[in-house]
Amino acid sequence: TLADETVVAYKVTALYEPHAERSIRFDDPDLGIDWPVDSADAVLSDKDAAAPSFAEFLQGLP
């Protein structure tokens, strides 16, 4: 987040299933999101840092 001590809450409809978890690269230019911070300053988990682009994600769908 862009503010200290931010709480993020989200609602899900089922229990957590690790095998169903997916990620896409947050700064994929094809998404066209104008982030108010530089990508180089983002703090990412190893999983998020290795996330595929949206196009790569779509190629992996059945």
Jmol script that loads the backbone (N, CA, C; Angstrom):
load data "model"
ATOM      1  N   THR A   1       0.838  -1.182   0.000  1.00  0.00           N
ATOM      2  CA  THR A   1       0.000   0.000   0.000  1.00  0.00           C
ATOM      3  C   THR A   1       0.878   1.238   0.000  1.00  0.00           C
ATOM      4  N   LEU A   2       0.271   2.362  -0.138  1.00  0.00           N
ATOM      5  CA  LEU A   2       1.004   3.627  -0.171  1.00  0.00           C
ATOM      6  C   LEU A   2       1.011   4.329   1.180  1.00  0.00           C
ATOM      7  N   ALA A   3       0.410   3.718   2.194  1.00  0.00           N
ATOM      8  CA  ALA A   3       0.354   4.332   3.523  1.00  0.00           C
ATOM      9  C   ALA A   3       0.794   3.322   4.576  1.00  0.00           C
ATOM     10  N   ASP A   4       1.475   3.805   5.605  1.00  0.00           N
ATOM     11  CA  ASP A   4       1.905   2.935   6.695  1.00  0.00           C
ATOM     12  C   ASP A   4       0.700   2.369   7.440  1.00  0.00           C
ATOM     13  N   GLU A   5       0.865   1.172   7.953  1.00  0.00           N
ATOM     14  CA  GLU A   5      -0.132   0.499   8.796  1.00  0.00           C
ATOM     15  C   GLU A   5      -1.504   0.381   8.133  1.00  0.00           C
ATOM     16  N   THR A   6      -1.508   0.110   6.850  1.00  0.00           N
ATOM     17  CA  THR A   6      -2.753  -0.093   6.117  1.00  0.00           C
ATOM     18  C   THR A   6      -3.263  -1.508   6.356  1.00  0.00           C
ATOM     19  N   VAL A   7      -4.551  -1.654   6.547  1.00  0.00           N
ATOM     20  CA  VAL A   7      -5.175  -2.960   6.697  1.00  0.00           C
ATOM     21  C   VAL A   7      -5.916  -3.268   5.404  1.00  0.00           C
ATOM     22  N   VAL A   8      -5.643  -4.432   4.836  1.00  0.00           N
ATOM     23  CA  VAL A   8      -6.323  -4.863   3.623  1.00  0.00           C
ATOM     24  C   VAL A   8      -7.170  -6.082   3.990  1.00  0.00           C
ATOM     25  N   ALA A   9      -8.451  -6.029   3.704  1.00  0.00           N
ATOM     26  CA  ALA A   9      -9.354  -7.145   3.980  1.00  0.00           C
ATOM     27  C   ALA A   9     -10.018  -7.569   2.680  1.00  0.00           C
ATOM     28  N   TYR A  10     -10.240  -8.849   2.537  1.00  0.00           N
ATOM     29  CA  TYR A  10     -10.947  -9.324   1.359  1.00  0.00           C
ATOM     30  C   TYR A  10     -11.807 -10.512   1.731  1.00  0.00           C
ATOM     31  N   LYS A  11     -12.850 -10.725   0.971  1.00  0.00           N
ATOM     32  CA  LYS A  11     -13.811 -11.786   1.231  1.00  0.00           C
ATOM     33  C   LYS A  11     -13.617 -12.884   0.192  1.00  0.00           C
ATOM     34  N   VAL A  12     -13.682 -14.102   0.665  1.00  0.00           N
ATOM     35  CA  VAL A  12     -13.595 -15.247  -0.238  1.00  0.00           C
ATOM     36  C   VAL A  12     -14.838 -16.104  -0.062  1.00  0.00           C
ATOM     37  N   THR A  13     -15.102 -16.959  -1.025  1.00  0.00           N
ATOM     38  CA  THR A  13     -16.306 -17.779  -0.971  1.00  0.00           C
ATOM     39  C   THR A  13     -16.037 -19.226  -0.578  1.00  0.00           C
ATOM     40  N   ALA A  14     -14.766 -19.572  -0.360  1.00  0.00           N
ATOM     41  CA  ALA A  14     -14.426 -20.940   0.020  1.00  0.00           C
ATOM     42  C   ALA A  14     -13.135 -20.915   0.834  1.00  0.00           C
ATOM     43  N   LEU A  15     -12.789 -22.066   1.407  1.00  0.00           N
ATOM     44  CA  LEU A  15     -11.543 -22.172   2.155  1.00  0.00           C
ATOM     45  C   LEU A  15     -10.353 -22.015   1.213  1.00  0.00           C
ATOM     46  N   TYR A  16      -9.221 -21.612   1.769  1.00  0.00           N
ATOM     47  CA  TYR A  16      -7.997 -21.408   0.996  1.00  0.00           C
ATOM     48  C   TYR A  16      -7.533 -22.719   0.374  1.00  0.00           C
ATOM     49  N   GLU A  17      -7.253 -22.688  -0.909  1.00  0.00           N
ATOM     50  CA  GLU A  17      -6.737 -23.835  -1.656  1.00  0.00           C
ATOM     51  C   GLU A  17      -5.417 -23.437  -2.297  1.00  0.00           C
ATOM     52  N   PRO A  18      -4.272 -23.788  -1.685  1.00  0.00           N
ATOM     53  CA  PRO A  18      -2.973 -23.364  -2.229  1.00  0.00           C
ATOM     54  C   PRO A  18      -2.769 -23.734  -3.699  1.00  0.00           C
ATOM     55  N   HIS A  19      -3.274 -24.884  -4.133  1.00  0.00           N
ATOM     56  CA  HIS A  19      -3.071 -25.300  -5.532  1.00  0.00           C
ATOM     57  C   HIS A  19      -3.859 -24.430  -6.519  1.00  0.00           C
ATOM     58  N   ALA A  20      -4.843 -23.687  -6.021  1.00  0.00           N
ATOM     59  CA  ALA A  20      -5.648 -22.833  -6.895  1.00  0.00           C
ATOM     60  C   ALA A  20      -5.144 -21.389  -6.924  1.00  0.00           C
ATOM     61  N   GLU A  21      -4.106 -21.097  -6.161  1.00  0.00           N
ATOM     62  CA  GLU A  21      -3.577 -19.733  -6.089  1.00  0.00           C
ATOM     63  C   GLU A  21      -2.891 -19.356  -7.399  1.00  0.00           C
ATOM     64  N   ARG A  22      -3.106 -18.113  -7.852  1.00  0.00           N
ATOM     65  CA  ARG A  22      -2.490 -17.617  -9.084  1.00  0.00           C
ATOM     66  C   ARG A  22      -1.971 -16.205  -8.862  1.00  0.00           C
ATOM     67  N   SER A  23      -0.997 -15.809  -9.648  1.00  0.00           N
ATOM     68  CA  SER A  23      -0.451 -14.449  -9.588  1.00  0.00           C
ATOM     69  C   SER A  23      -0.187 -13.957 -11.000  1.00  0.00           C
ATOM     70  N   ILE A  24      -0.239 -12.655 -11.166  1.00  0.00           N
ATOM     71  CA  ILE A  24       0.231 -12.021 -12.397  1.00  0.00           C
ATOM     72  C   ILE A  24       1.125 -10.859 -11.991  1.00  0.00           C
ATOM     73  N   ARG A  25       1.998 -10.493 -12.870  1.00  0.00           N
ATOM     74  CA  ARG A  25       2.946  -9.411 -12.606  1.00  0.00           C
ATOM     75  C   ARG A  25       2.188  -8.097 -12.452  1.00  0.00           C
ATOM     76  N   PHE A  26       2.330  -7.439 -11.311  1.00  0.00           N
ATOM     77  CA  PHE A  26       1.561  -6.221 -11.030  1.00  0.00           C
ATOM     78  C   PHE A  26       1.899  -5.087 -11.989  1.00  0.00           C
ATOM     79  N   ASP A  27       3.148  -5.040 -12.464  1.00  0.00           N
ATOM     80  CA  ASP A  27       3.571  -3.920 -13.307  1.00  0.00           C
ATOM     81  C   ASP A  27       3.642  -4.283 -14.794  1.00  0.00           C
ATOM     82  N   ASP A  28       2.877  -5.294 -15.181  1.00  0.00           N
ATOM     83  CA  ASP A  28       2.822  -5.685 -16.591  1.00  0.00           C
ATOM     84  C   ASP A  28       2.302  -4.497 -17.405  1.00  0.00           C
ATOM     85  N   PRO A  29       3.090  -3.974 -18.351  1.00  0.00           N
ATOM     86  CA  PRO A  29       2.656  -2.805 -19.120  1.00  0.00           C
ATOM     87  C   PRO A  29       1.377  -3.047 -19.912  1.00  0.00           C
ATOM     88  N   ASP A  30       1.091  -4.306 -20.262  1.00  0.00           N
ATOM     89  CA  ASP A  30      -0.134  -4.603 -21.006  1.00  0.00           C
ATOM     90  C   ASP A  30      -1.394  -4.326 -20.183  1.00  0.00           C
ATOM     91  N   LEU A  31      -1.273  -4.273 -18.862  1.00  0.00           N
ATOM     92  CA  LEU A  31      -2.432  -3.978 -18.015  1.00  0.00           C
ATOM     93  C   LEU A  31      -2.776  -2.495 -18.036  1.00  0.00           C
ATOM     94  N   GLY A  32      -1.806  -1.657 -18.371  1.00  0.00           N
ATOM     95  CA  GLY A  32      -2.060  -0.220 -18.492  1.00  0.00           C
ATOM     96  C   GLY A  32      -2.359   0.482 -17.178  1.00  0.00           C
ATOM     97  N   ILE A  33      -1.826  -0.022 -16.078  1.00  0.00           N
ATOM     98  CA  ILE A  33      -2.057   0.610 -14.775  1.00  0.00           C
ATOM     99  C   ILE A  33      -0.957   1.632 -14.523  1.00  0.00           C
ATOM    100  N   ASP A  34      -1.344   2.849 -14.251  1.00  0.00           N
ATOM    101  CA  ASP A  34      -0.395   3.925 -13.965  1.00  0.00           C
ATOM    102  C   ASP A  34      -0.152   3.967 -12.457  1.00  0.00           C
ATOM    103  N   TRP A  35       0.776   3.142 -11.989  1.00  0.00           N
ATOM    104  CA  TRP A  35       1.070   3.071 -10.558  1.00  0.00           C
ATOM    105  C   TRP A  35       1.738   4.363 -10.103  1.00  0.00           C
ATOM    106  N   PRO A  36       1.376   4.871  -8.919  1.00  0.00           N
ATOM    107  CA  PRO A  36       1.960   6.124  -8.427  1.00  0.00           C
ATOM    108  C   PRO A  36       3.334   5.939  -7.785  1.00  0.00           C
ATOM    109  N   VAL A  37       3.923   4.757  -7.939  1.00  0.00           N
ATOM    110  CA  VAL A  37       5.265   4.491  -7.413  1.00  0.00           C
ATOM    111  C   VAL A  37       6.088   3.825  -8.510  1.00  0.00           C
ATOM    112  N   ASP A  38       7.389   3.902  -8.381  1.00  0.00           N
ATOM    113  CA  ASP A  38       8.291   3.256  -9.329  1.00  0.00           C
ATOM    114  C   ASP A  38       8.347   1.762  -9.022  1.00  0.00           C
ATOM    115  N   SER A  39       8.278   0.922 -10.039  1.00  0.00           N
ATOM    116  CA  SER A  39       8.331  -0.529  -9.855  1.00  0.00           C
ATOM    117  C   SER A  39       9.574  -0.961  -9.097  1.00  0.00           C
ATOM    118  N   ALA A  40      10.674  -0.257  -9.297  1.00  0.00           N
ATOM    119  CA  ALA A  40      11.928  -0.604  -8.627  1.00  0.00           C
ATOM    120  C   ALA A  40      11.831  -0.418  -7.117  1.00  0.00           C
ATOM    121  N   ASP A  41      10.888   0.396  -6.655  1.00  0.00           N
ATOM    122  CA  ASP A  41      10.723   0.635  -5.223  1.00  0.00           C
ATOM    123  C   ASP A  41       9.729  -0.326  -4.572  1.00  0.00           C
ATOM    124  N   ALA A  42       9.068  -1.160  -5.360  1.00  0.00           N
ATOM    125  CA  ALA A  42       8.068  -2.089  -4.829  1.00  0.00           C
ATOM    126  C   ALA A  42       8.749  -3.187  -4.020  1.00  0.00           C
ATOM    127  N   VAL A  43       8.154  -3.544  -2.906  1.00  0.00           N
ATOM    128  CA  VAL A  43       8.628  -4.651  -2.074  1.00  0.00           C
ATOM    129  C   VAL A  43       7.732  -5.844  -2.383  1.00  0.00           C
ATOM    130  N   LEU A  44       8.313  -6.876  -2.995  1.00  0.00           N
ATOM    131  CA  LEU A  44       7.543  -8.031  -3.440  1.00  0.00           C
ATOM    132  C   LEU A  44       8.024  -9.302  -2.771  1.00  0.00           C
ATOM    133  N   SER A  45       7.115 -10.233  -2.568  1.00  0.00           N
ATOM    134  CA  SER A  45       7.503 -11.567  -2.129  1.00  0.00           C
ATOM    135  C   SER A  45       8.221 -12.248  -3.293  1.00  0.00           C
ATOM    136  N   ASP A  46       8.932 -13.328  -3.011  1.00  0.00           N
ATOM    137  CA  ASP A  46       9.597 -14.073  -4.082  1.00  0.00           C
ATOM    138  C   ASP A  46       8.574 -14.559  -5.110  1.00  0.00           C
ATOM    139  N   LYS A  47       7.415 -15.014  -4.623  1.00  0.00           N
ATOM    140  CA  LYS A  47       6.356 -15.503  -5.514  1.00  0.00           C
ATOM    141  C   LYS A  47       5.867 -14.391  -6.435  1.00  0.00           C
ATOM    142  N   ASP A  48       5.605 -13.214  -5.884  1.00  0.00           N
ATOM    143  CA  ASP A  48       5.109 -12.111  -6.703  1.00  0.00           C
ATOM    144  C   ASP A  48       6.180 -11.582  -7.653  1.00  0.00           C
ATOM    145  N   ALA A  49       7.431 -11.605  -7.224  1.00  0.00           N
ATOM    146  CA  ALA A  49       8.521 -11.153  -8.092  1.00  0.00           C
ATOM    147  C   ALA A  49       8.688 -12.077  -9.296  1.00  0.00           C
ATOM    148  N   ALA A  50       8.314 -13.351  -9.134  1.00  0.00           N
ATOM    149  CA  ALA A  50       8.442 -14.326 -10.215  1.00  0.00           C
ATOM    150  C   ALA A  50       7.145 -14.501 -11.001  1.00  0.00           C
ATOM    151  N   ALA A  51       6.122 -13.712 -10.705  1.00  0.00           N
ATOM    152  CA  ALA A  51       4.816 -13.861 -11.354  1.00  0.00           C
ATOM    153  C   ALA A  51       4.921 -13.605 -12.858  1.00  0.00           C
ATOM    154  N   PRO A  52       4.126 -14.324 -13.640  1.00  0.00           N
ATOM    155  CA  PRO A  52       4.151 -14.132 -15.093  1.00  0.00           C
ATOM    156  C   PRO A  52       3.390 -12.878 -15.513  1.00  0.00           C
ATOM    157  N   SER A  53       3.611 -12.465 -16.733  1.00  0.00           N
ATOM    158  CA  SER A  53       2.806 -11.379 -17.309  1.00  0.00           C
ATOM    159  C   SER A  53       1.373 -11.882 -17.473  1.00  0.00           C
ATOM    160  N   PHE A  54       0.459 -10.970 -17.746  1.00  0.00           N
ATOM    161  CA  PHE A  54      -0.937 -11.370 -17.946  1.00  0.00           C
ATOM    162  C   PHE A  54      -1.064 -12.281 -19.165  1.00  0.00           C
ATOM    163  N   ALA A  55      -0.337 -11.967 -20.239  1.00  0.00           N
ATOM    164  CA  ALA A  55      -0.381 -12.798 -21.451  1.00  0.00           C
ATOM    165  C   ALA A  55       0.124 -14.209 -21.151  1.00  0.00           C
ATOM    166  N   GLU A  56       1.206 -14.319 -20.383  1.00  0.00           N
ATOM    167  CA  GLU A  56       1.732 -15.639 -20.016  1.00  0.00           C
ATOM    168  C   GLU A  56       0.729 -16.389 -19.144  1.00  0.00           C
ATOM    169  N   PHE A  57       0.084 -15.666 -18.234  1.00  0.00           N
ATOM    170  CA  PHE A  57      -0.942 -16.266 -17.388  1.00  0.00           C
ATOM    171  C   PHE A  57      -2.065 -16.849 -18.249  1.00  0.00           C
ATOM    172  N   LEU A  58      -2.529 -16.073 -19.228  1.00  0.00           N
ATOM    173  CA  LEU A  58      -3.618 -16.532 -20.093  1.00  0.00           C
ATOM    174  C   LEU A  58      -3.219 -17.760 -20.903  1.00  0.00           C
ATOM    175  N   GLN A  59      -1.958 -17.833 -21.326  1.00  0.00           N
ATOM    176  CA  GLN A  59      -1.491 -18.988 -22.097  1.00  0.00           C
ATOM    177  C   GLN A  59      -1.544 -20.267 -21.273  1.00  0.00           C
ATOM    178  N   GLY A  60      -1.443 -20.134 -19.951  1.00  0.00           N
ATOM    179  CA  GLY A  60      -1.463 -21.302 -19.081  1.00  0.00           C
ATOM    180  C   GLY A  60      -2.855 -21.796 -18.730  1.00  0.00           C
ATOM    181  N   LEU A  61      -3.889 -21.089 -19.183  1.00  0.00           N
ATOM    182  CA  LEU A  61      -5.261 -21.511 -18.885  1.00  0.00           C
ATOM    183  C   LEU A  61      -5.689 -22.626 -19.827  1.00  0.00           C
ATOM    184  N   PRO A  62      -6.559 -23.504 -19.338  1.00  0.00           N
ATOM    185  CA  PRO A  62      -7.038 -24.601 -20.217  1.00  0.00           C
ATOM    186  C   PRO A  62      -7.903 -24.089 -21.353  1.00  0.00           C
TER     187      PRO A  62
END
end "model"
wireframe off; spacefill off
backbone 0.3
color backbone group
